[in-house]
Amino acid sequence: MRSIQGLRPHRVVVLARDGLLPFELGIPHRIFGRSRDATGRHLYEVVTCSIRPPGPVRTDADFAIQVEHGPEALATADTVIVPASYKLGPVFKEGVLSDELAAALAHIRPGTRLASICTGVYVLAAAGLLDGRPATTHWSNAERLQRLFPRIEVDPDVLFIDDGDVLTSAGVAAGIDLCLHMVRRDHGAAVANEVARHTVVPPYRDGGQAQYIERPVPDPQAATTTTARAWALGRLHEPIQLRDMAARESMSVRTFTRRFRAETGVSPGQWLTQQRVERARHLLESSDLSIDQVAHDAGFGTAQSMRQHLQAALGVTPTAYRRTFRAGSGHDRAAHSGTGHGGTGHGGTGHGGTGRAGTSPVSSGS
């Protein structure tokens, strides 16, 4: 991305509209605003703009927010983020942009990275930017999104989807997952993890939206899979069998698998693969271990197996990932990711993927 290559911070412009949720509006400011390099330099500049001239923007709470920038700020963006709003008007009802909103979006330059949080996806969809692409939104709105925009591949289960130059997230707190992912994609896991620590959130949440959909309240005395997950994390470098994880919780394999999926939204094998990918990323970024040793320590067994899993999850080889994200690298930290979807003319780059574990094959021994 342009500003990541240069000295100036990457500019993130957040589009505020009437009916906005203050929590979601604040997510990009918190996550990107906390991102710094090893010298303490801010990596992003976050600006909020309205679709009208500067002035107050109503929220869904009992207060308004004074926005100092009009839609012209969108023309200066390297990334535009569209949070949710409860006043979507014709975008939500008919799937079309209002004249005012269309005029604002016209300021966005080709090549700008676009992202939405929750129902902000309706704006991107109505603008035709998601046709033929995968996208997600809050699980309660996914069916309507699919019905209103049949050309979009709506996935209601994931926390976010990265389709290169256009990214979408599920509701509310999934915006945190998405923004942390974008920081990780731009600058590596170390920077994203530091932001997550200061924000007191996990750097990567397991599973998808399925775990948050309303279900009957479980018996408070029922066993969970927490102990098994902690046990597995301590020995990712070893072969881990499903029956061994189930035994840690004194459950049958069938019961353990069902409960694990209910708690995390993914299968035990998918979860293990995701943890091993994250372990490999950390070692590739922070150590001088050989590729073979990283593969062993992350639990993939062989370099070839790790290469297949990283290609599936991240779209890059271990060697390319290390070259891009080594500390102190002056190269474009997003360029490693490959070319994003070219359907909209926004020609950014980035590895695609969904914000849940289990998008790559299960490694041997899992």
C-alpha positions in Angstrom: 0.0 0.0 0.0 1.2 3.5 -0.9 1.6 4.9 2.6 3.1 1.8 4.1 5.9 2.1 1.6 6.5 5.8 2.4 7.1 7.7 5.6 3.7 9.1 6.1 1.1 7.0 8.1 -1.4 5.0 6.2 -4.6 7.1 6.2 -7.8 5.4 7.3 -11.0 7.4 6.8 -14.1 6.2 8.7 -17.5 7.2 7.2 -19.9 8.4 9.8 -23.6 8.4 9.0 -26.8 9.2 11.0 -27.8 6.4 13.3 -24.2 5.2 13.8 -23.2 3.1 16.7 -20.6 4.9 18.8 -18.9 1.7 19.8 -18.3 0.6 16.1 -17.2 4.1 15.1 -14.6 4.0 17.8 -13.1 0.6 16.8 -10.9 1.8 13.9 -9.6 4.7 16.0 -8.7 2.4 18.9 -7.0 -0.4 16.8 -5.3 1.6 14.1 -4.6 4.5 16.4 -2.6 2.3 18.7 -0.5 0.7 16.0 3.2 1.8 16.1 6.4 0.5 14.7 9.5 -0.4 16.8 10.6 3.2 16.9 7.2 4.4 18.2 6.1 5.9 15.0 2.4 5.9 14.3 1.6 3.5 11.4 -1.9 4.9 10.7 -3.7 8.2 10.7 -7.4 7.8 11.4 -9.9 10.5 10.2 -13.7 10.6 10.5 -15.8 12.1 7.9 -19.5 12.7 7.2 -21.5 12.4 3.9 -22.4 16.0 4.5 -20.4 19.2 5.3 -18.7 19.1 8.7 -21.2 19.2 11.6 -23.1 17.0 14.0 -24.0 13.3 13.1 -26.7 11.6 15.1 -26.0 8.3 16.8 -28.3 5.6 18.0 -27.7 6.9 21.6 -28.9 10.1 23.2 -26.0 12.2 21.9 -24.6 13.4 18.6 -21.0 13.4 17.4 -19.3 16.5 15.9 -17.5 15.5 12.7 -14.9 17.9 11.5 -14.5 16.5 7.9 -16.9 16.3 5.0 -17.0 13.7 2.2 -14.0 15.2 0.5 -11.8 13.4 3.1 -12.7 10.1 1.3 -10.5 11.2 -1.6 -7.4 11.2 0.7 -8.0 7.7 2.1 -5.7 4.7 1.7 -8.4 2.6 3.5 -12.1 3.5 3.9 -14.1 1.9 6.7 -17.9 1.9 6.7 -19.3 1.1 10.2 -22.9 0.2 10.9 -25.9 2.5 11.1 -29.5 2.1 12.2 -30.6 4.6 9.6 -29.7 3.0 6.4 -32.8 4.1 4.5 -33.0 3.0 0.9 -29.7 1.1 1.2 -31.4 -1.4 3.6 -34.9 -1.2 2.2 -34.3 -1.3 -1.5 -30.6 -2.0 -1.9 -29.8 1.4 -3.6 -27.7 4.3 -2.6 -29.2 7.7 -1.8 -28.0 10.5 -4.0 -26.2 12.0 -1.0 -24.4 8.8 -0.2 -23.6 8.0 -3.8 -22.0 11.5 -4.2 -19.9 10.9 -1.1 -18.6 7.5 -2.3 -17.7 9.0 -5.6 -14.8 10.8 -3.9 -13.1 7.4 -3.2 -10.1 6.9 -5.5 -9.5 3.6 -7.4 -7.1 1.4 -5.5 -8.5 2.4 -2.1 -8.9 -0.5 0.3 -12.5 -0.8 1.5 -13.9 -2.4 4.7 -17.3 -2.6 6.4 -18.3 -3.4 10.0 -21.7 -5.1 10.5 -24.5 -3.6 8.4 -22.0 -1.1 6.8 -21.8 -3.9 4.3 -25.1 -2.8 2.8 -23.4 0.4 1.6 -20.6 -1.5 -0.2 -23.2 -3.9 -1.6 -25.5 -1.1 -2.9 -22.5 0.5 -4.6 -22.0 -2.7 -6.5 -18.6 -3.3 -4.9 -19.4 -6.8 -3.7 -21.0 -8.4 -6.8 -19.4 -11.8 -7.3 -17.5 -11.6 -4.0 -17.8 -13.3 -0.7 -19.0 -11.1 2.2 -20.4 -11.3 5.7 -22.5 -9.3 8.1 -24.2 -9.7 11.5 -25.8 -13.2 11.5 -29.2 -11.7 12.0 -28.9 -9.7 8.8 -27.2 -12.3 6.6 -30.4 -13.7 5.1 -31.7 -10.3 4.2 -28.4 -9.3 2.7 -28.4 -12.4 0.5 -32.0 -11.9 -0.6 -31.4 -8.2 -1.4 -28.1 -8.8 -3.2 -28.2 -12.2 -4.8 -24.9 -11.7 -6.6 -23.0 -11.7 -3.3 -21.7 -14.9 -1.8 -22.9 -14.3 1.8 -21.3 -16.3 4.6 -23.2 -15.9 7.8 -20.9 -18.0 9.9 -17.5 -16.1 9.9 -16.3 -13.2 11.9 -14.8 -11.4 8.9 -13.9 -12.0 5.3 -10.7 -10.7 3.6 -11.2 -10.6 -0.2 -8.1 -8.6 -0.9 -9.1 -5.0 -1.5 -12.5 -5.4 0.1 -13.1 -6.7 3.6 -16.3 -7.2 5.5 -17.0 -8.2 9.1 -19.8 -9.5 11.2 -21.5 -7.4 13.9 -20.2 -5.1 16.5 -17.1 -6.6 18.2 -16.2 -8.5 15.0 -15.0 -5.1 13.8 -12.2 -5.5 16.3 -11.2 -8.8 14.8 -11.3 -7.3 11.3 -9.2 -4.2 12.2 -6.6 -6.4 14.0 -6.5 -8.6 11.0 -5.8 -5.6 8.7 -3.0 -4.5 11.0 -1.6 -8.0 11.0 -1.8 -8.1 7.2 -0.1 -4.8 6.9 2.6 -5.0 9.6 2.7 -8.6 10.9 1.6 -10.4 14.0 3.9 -8.7 16.5 2.4 -5.2 15.9 -1.2 -6.6 15.9 -0.5 -8.6 19.1 0.8 -5.5 20.8 -2.3 -3.5 19.9 -4.5 -6.4 21.1 -2.7 -6.5 24.5 -3.2 -2.8 25.1 -6.9 -3.2 24.0 -7.2 -6.2 26.4 -8.7 -8.4 23.6 -7.5 -11.7 22.1 -5.3 -11.1 19.0 -7.3 -13.7 17.2 -10.7 -15.2 18.2 -11.4 -18.8 17.5 -14.4 -19.9 15.5 -17.1 -17.9 13.8 -20.5 -16.4 14.5 -22.1 -19.7 15.1 -21.0 -19.7 18.7 -22.9 -16.4 19.4 -26.3 -17.4 17.9 -28.9 -17.8 20.6 -29.3 -21.3 21.9 -30.8 -22.9 25.0 -28.8 -22.0 28.1 -26.5 -25.0 28.9 -26.3 -26.6 32.3 -23.9 -24.5 34.3 -22.4 -27.7 35.7 -21.7 -29.1 32.2 -18.1 -29.8 31.3 -16.4 -27.6 28.7 -13.4 -28.2 26.4 -11.3 -25.4 27.9 -8.8 -27.7 29.6 -8.3 -29.7 26.4 -7.6 -26.6 24.4 -5.1 -25.3 26.9 -3.4 -28.8 27.0 -3.2 -28.8 23.2 -1.7 -25.3 23.0 1.1 -26.4 25.2 2.2 -29.2 22.8 1.4 -28.0 19.3 4.8 -29.4 18.2 3.6 -33.0 19.0 1.0 -35.2 17.2 -2.3 -34.5 18.9 -5.1 -37.1 18.4 -8.8 -36.2 18.9 -9.2 -39.1 21.3 -6.4 -37.6 23.5 -8.2 -34.2 23.7 -11.4 -35.9 24.5 -9.7 -37.9 27.3 -8.5 -34.7 28.9 -12.2 -33.8 29.5 -13.3 -37.4 30.2 -15.7 -37.3 27.3 -16.3 -39.6 24.4 -14.9 -38.4 21.0 -18.4 -37.8 19.7 -19.5 -35.8 22.8 -16.3 -33.8 22.8 -16.5 -33.0 19.1 -20.1 -31.8 19.5 -19.3 -29.6 22.5 -16.1 -28.3 21.0 -17.9 -27.1 17.9 -20.7 -25.5 20.0 -18.1 -23.6 22.1 -15.8 -22.5 19.3 -17.8 -22.7 16.1 -15.2 -25.0 14.4 -14.1 -28.7 14.7 -11.1 -29.7 16.9 -9.0 -30.4 13.7 -9.8 -27.0 12.2 -8.9 -25.3 15.5 -5.6 -27.1 15.8 -4.7 -26.2 12.2 -5.4 -22.5 12.9 -3.3 -22.5 16.1 -0.4 -24.2 14.3 -0.6 -21.6 11.5 -0.5 -18.8 14.1 2.5 -20.5 15.8 4.3 -20.8 12.5 3.7 -17.1 11.7 5.1 -16.1 15.1 8.2 -18.2 14.6 8.8 -17.0 11.0 8.5 -13.4 12.2 10.5 -13.5 15.4 13.1 -16.2 15.1 16.0 -17.3 12.8 14.9 -21.0 12.9 15.1 -22.8 9.6 11.9 -23.5 7.7 12.2 -27.2 8.7 12.6 -26.3 12.4 9.6 -23.9 12.3 7.5 -26.7 10.7 8.5 -29.1 13.4 7.9 -26.6 16.3 4.5 -25.6 14.9 3.4 -29.2 14.7 3.3 -29.6 10.9 5.9 -32.2 10.8 7.5 -31.3 7.4 8.2 -28.1 5.6 6.1 -29.3 2.7 3.1 -29.7 5.0 3.6 -26.3 6.5 3.9 -24.8 3.1 0.6 -26.3 2.0 -1.2 -25.0 5.1 0.3 -21.5 4.9 -0.6 -21.3 1.3 -4.2 -22.3 2.1 -4.6 -20.0 5.0 -2.5 -17.0 4.0 -1.8 -17.3 0.3 2.0 -17.2 0.6 4.9 -19.6 1.2 6.8 -19.6 4.5 9.8 -18.1 2.9 7.8 -15.2 1.3 6.0 -14.6 4.6 9.3 -14.4 6.5 10.9 -12.1 3.9 7.9 -9.7 4.1 7.4 -9.6 7.9 10.9 -9.7 9.3 11.5 -7.0 11.8 12.9 -3.9 10.3 11.9 -4.7 6.8 11.4 -1.7 4.7 9.3 -3.4 2.0 5.6 -3.0 1.5 4.2 -5.1 4.3 1.0 -5.9 2.4 2.5 -6.7 -1.0 3.3 -10.3 -0.1 -0.3 -11.2 0.0 -1.0 -11.5 -3.7 -3.5 -9.8 -5.8 -7.0 -9.3 -4.5 -10.3 -9.7 -6.3 -10.3 -7.5 -9.4 -14.0 -7.2 -9.9 -14.5 -3.6 -8.7 -11.5 -1.8 -10.0 -10.2 -1.2 -6.5 -6.8 -2.7 -7.1 -5.5 -3.3 -3.6 -3.6 -6.4 -2.6 -4.0 -8.9 0.2 -4.4 -12.5 1.0 -8.0 -13.6 1.1 -9.5 -15.5 4.0 -12.2 -15.8 6.5 -12.1 -14.8 10.1 -12.5 -18.2 11.6 -10.3 -21.2 12.1 -10.7 -24.1 9.7 -10.2 -22.6 6.3 -7.2 -24.9 5.6 -6.8 -28.7 5.7 -6.2 -30.5 9.0 -2.5 -31.3 9.5 -1.3 -34.8 10.0 -1.6 -36.0 13.6 -4.6 -33.8 14.3 
